[in-house]
Structure formats: structure tokens, C-alpha cells
């Protein structure tokens, strides 16, 4: 890695640029649960929201869909996940299929 590339990478980590964005799928490839704990989120929803059978949940910045899949799985709620990275959405759809909740997404 050249010095110039290292400097660009360092600057991109400060969130002053978006140069790191294309590399996030690779950097985070080994992680499914990004951000909020899926179990905690389900418990909070159960405790504070009266979900009807028609309920729909919006998961903004859903990452790879761990929370969305858990909500669909445990609460049988329809979930719409939105993320800036198409690779994360593709992964979320794959995980939903693996967990037999693709119809909820």
C-alpha cells in the first residue's frame, strides 16, 4: 500500500469523505449483527409496541438485516429494511431465506 493510499484511507475514516464506503462490505464481511442487538430490539418492541397482524416495521440503516430477520422470526411482523449498501441488502435477503422469513421482508 502506497503512502498516498494510506493517507486517503486514514482521512476517509474520519467521515470527512466517502472514500471508504465501497470497501465496507469487504471490511465487515465477517459480521452479520451490525449495530443494535437483535434480541434486545425484539424485547423492546414486545414490551412497548402493541403489534397488530397488519403491523409493518421499518428498519432504517438495517445493515445486513440481523434485526429485521429477528423481528420477522420472533414477532411475525412484516419488515422493510433500508441500507445505503446494496451488498448488505442482498445479504439480508439471503439470511431471511435461510431463516424461513423471506415472505416477511
C-alpha positions in Angstrom: 0.0 0.0 0.0 1.5 3.3 -1.0 1.8 6.3 1.4 -0.8 8.2 -0.7 -3.3 5.4 -0.4 -2.7 5.1 3.3 -3.3 8.8 3.8 -6.5 8.6 1.8 -7.7 5.7 3.9 -6.9 7.5 7.1 -8.8 10.6 6.0 -11.8 8.5 5.0 -12.0 7.0 8.4 -12.7 10.4 9.8 -16.0 10.5 7.9 -14.9 13.7 6.1 -15.1 11.7 2.8 -17.0 8.7 1.5 -13.9 7.0 0.1 -14.2 4.1 2.5 -17.8 3.4 1.6 -17.1 1.0 -1.3 -14.9 -1.1 1.0 -17.3 -1.5 3.8 -18.8 -4.8 2.5 -15.3 -6.3 2.5 -14.3 -4.8 5.8 -17.5 -6.0 7.5 -17.8 -9.3 5.7 -17.5 -11.5 8.8 -20.1 -9.6 10.8 -23.9 -10.2 10.5 -25.0 -8.3 13.5 -24.0 -4.7 13.0 -25.3 -2.0 15.4 -28.3 -2.9 17.7 -28.6 -6.2 19.4 -31.5 -8.1 17.6 -32.7 -9.8 20.8 -32.8 -6.5 22.7 -34.7 -4.8 19.8 -37.3 -7.6 19.8 -37.8 -7.3 23.5 -38.2 -3.6 23.3 -40.8 -3.9 20.6 -42.7 -6.6 22.6 -42.6 -4.5 25.7 -43.6 -1.1 24.2 -45.5 -1.7 21.0 -48.8 -3.4 20.5 -48.3 -5.1 17.2 -51.3 -6.0 15.2 -51.2 -8.7 12.5 -51.1 -5.9 9.9 -48.1 -4.2 11.6 -45.1 -3.2 9.5 -41.7 -2.4 10.8 -39.2 0.0 9.1 -35.5 -0.8 9.9 -33.5 2.2 8.8 -29.8 1.5 8.2 -30.6 -2.2 8.6 -27.1 -3.3 7.7 -27.1 -7.0 6.9 -30.6 -7.5 8.3 -29.9 -9.2 11.7 -32.6 -7.1 13.5 -35.0 -7.3 10.6 -34.7 -11.1 10.4 -35.1 -11.5 14.2 -38.2 -9.3 14.2 -39.8 -11.2 11.4 -38.8 -14.5 13.0 -39.9 -13.8 16.6 -42.8 -11.3 16.0 -44.1 -12.4 12.6 -44.2 -8.7 11.6 -43.5 -7.5 8.0 -40.2 -5.7 7.9 -38.8 -3.3 5.4 -35.0 -2.8 5.7 -33.3 0.1 4.1 -29.5 0.5 3.8 -27.1 2.5 1.6 -25.1 -0.6 0.7 -26.8 -2.9 -1.8 -24.5 -5.7 -0.8 -25.9 -5.5 2.7 -29.5 -5.7 1.4 -28.5 -8.8 -0.7 -27.0 -10.4 2.4 -30.1 -9.6 4.5 -32.4 -11.2 1.8 -30.1 -14.3 1.9 -30.3 -14.5 5.7 -34.1 -14.1 5.6 -34.3 -17.0 3.2 -32.0 -19.1 5.5 -34.3 -18.3 8.5 -37.5 -19.0 6.5 -38.8 -15.4 6.9 -38.3 -14.1 3.3 -42.0 -13.6 3.0 -41.9 -11.1 5.9 -39.3 -8.9 4.2 
